[in-house]
Amino acid sequence: MDTELDVRENAVVLEVTGEVDSYTAPLLQEHLDQAFAQAAEGRLAVVLDMTGVSFLASSGLSLLVEYHLRGEDRGTPLRVVAPGGSPLRALRATTLNELIQLYPGVRQALEG
């Protein structure tokens, strides 16, 4: 799994590529912590771009729920970009797509 963090005008964008499983989830958690810390400083949203994620395991889904709830509590919305593939299938199969804000692309997520 690889990540790239980019601070934009109205959001912190965390791009993730590769597999998110029990092995890589702790690394994703570190990067989400960093993204949320930077977002809180500027009162920004966090956009998690999962376009390049080829596999999303339950450990990754758990992180999405945790950070979605954390964002709601702290006023830092989590916007997940999942246009298709494994992330979207996993989110739909678990009905988490009804809880978490999903977007087809980064541009749409930045617009909120």
C-alpha positions as CSV (number, residue, x, y, z in Angstrom):
1,M,0.0,0.0,0.0
2,D,1.2,3.5,-0.9
3,T,-0.2,6.8,0.2
4,E,0.2,10.4,-0.8
5,L,-1.0,13.4,1.2
6,D,-1.9,16.7,-0.4
7,V,-3.3,19.8,1.3
8,R,-5.7,21.6,-0.9
9,E,-7.7,24.9,-0.4
10,N,-10.7,23.2,1.3
11,A,-9.5,19.7,2.1
12,V,-6.7,17.4,2.9
13,V,-6.6,14.7,0.3
14,L,-5.1,11.3,1.2
15,E,-4.6,9.1,-1.9
16,V,-4.3,5.4,-1.2
17,T,-3.2,2.8,-3.7
18,G,-2.7,-1.0,-3.4
19,E,-4.3,-3.3,-0.9
20,V,-5.8,-2.4,2.5
21,D,-5.8,-5.4,4.7
22,S,-4.8,-6.3,8.3
23,Y,-1.1,-5.9,7.4
24,T,-1.4,-2.4,5.9
25,A,-4.3,-1.0,8.0
26,P,-2.0,0.2,10.8
27,L,-0.1,2.3,8.2
28,L,-3.4,3.7,6.8
29,Q,-4.4,4.6,10.3
30,E,-1.2,6.6,10.8
31,H,-1.8,8.5,7.6
32,L,-5.4,9.1,8.5
33,D,-4.3,10.5,11.9
34,Q,-2.0,12.8,10.1
35,A,-4.6,13.9,7.6
36,F,-7.2,14.6,10.3
37,A,-4.6,16.5,12.4
38,Q,-3.8,18.7,9.4
39,A,-7.5,19.1,8.5
40,A,-8.4,20.2,12.0
41,E,-5.8,23.0,11.9
42,G,-7.5,24.6,8.9
43,R,-11.0,23.4,9.6
44,L,-10.9,21.3,6.4
45,A,-12.5,18.1,5.2
46,V,-10.6,14.9,4.7
47,V,-10.9,13.3,1.2
48,L,-9.8,9.7,1.2
49,D,-9.2,8.8,-2.5
50,M,-9.5,5.0,-2.8
51,T,-9.5,5.0,-6.6
52,G,-6.3,3.0,-6.7
53,V,-7.2,0.5,-4.0
54,S,-7.3,-3.0,-5.4
55,F,-8.5,-4.8,-2.2
56,L,-10.3,-3.5,0.8
57,A,-10.6,-5.9,3.8
58,S,-12.7,-5.7,6.9
59,S,-9.8,-4.0,8.8
60,G,-9.9,-1.2,6.3
61,L,-13.7,-0.9,6.5
62,S,-13.4,-0.7,10.3
63,L,-11.0,2.3,9.9
64,L,-13.4,4.0,7.6
65,V,-16.2,3.7,10.2
66,E,-13.9,4.9,13.0
67,Y,-12.7,7.9,11.1
68,H,-16.1,8.8,9.8
69,L,-17.4,8.9,13.4
70,R,-14.4,10.7,14.6
71,G,-14.9,13.3,11.8
72,E,-18.5,13.8,12.8
73,D,-17.6,14.3,16.4
74,R,-14.8,16.8,15.6
75,G,-16.5,18.6,12.7
76,T,-14.0,17.2,10.1
77,P,-16.0,15.4,7.5
78,L,-14.6,12.3,5.8
79,R,-15.4,12.1,2.1
80,V,-14.5,8.8,0.5
81,V,-13.7,8.6,-3.2
82,A,-14.7,5.1,-4.3
83,P,-15.8,5.1,-8.0
84,G,-15.7,1.3,-8.4
85,G,-13.8,-1.9,-7.8
86,S,-13.1,-3.6,-4.5
87,P,-13.7,-0.5,-2.2
88,L,-17.1,0.2,-3.7
89,R,-18.2,-3.4,-3.6
90,A,-17.1,-3.8,0.0
91,L,-18.8,-0.6,1.1
92,R,-22.1,-1.6,-0.7
93,A,-21.9,-5.2,0.6
94,T,-21.7,-4.0,4.2
95,T,-24.2,-1.1,3.5
96,L,-21.5,1.3,4.8
97,N,-22.3,3.3,1.7
98,E,-25.4,4.4,3.6
99,L,-23.3,5.8,6.4
100,I,-20.2,7.2,4.7
101,Q,-20.2,9.9,2.1
102,L,-19.0,8.4,-1.2
103,Y,-18.0,10.3,-4.3
104,P,-17.2,9.2,-7.8
105,G,-14.1,11.4,-8.0
106,V,-11.8,13.8,-6.1
107,R,-13.2,16.9,-7.8
108,Q,-16.7,16.0,-6.6
109,A,-15.5,15.3,-3.1
110,L,-13.7,18.6,-3.0
111,E,-16.9,20.3,-3.9
112,G,-18.6,18.5,-1.1
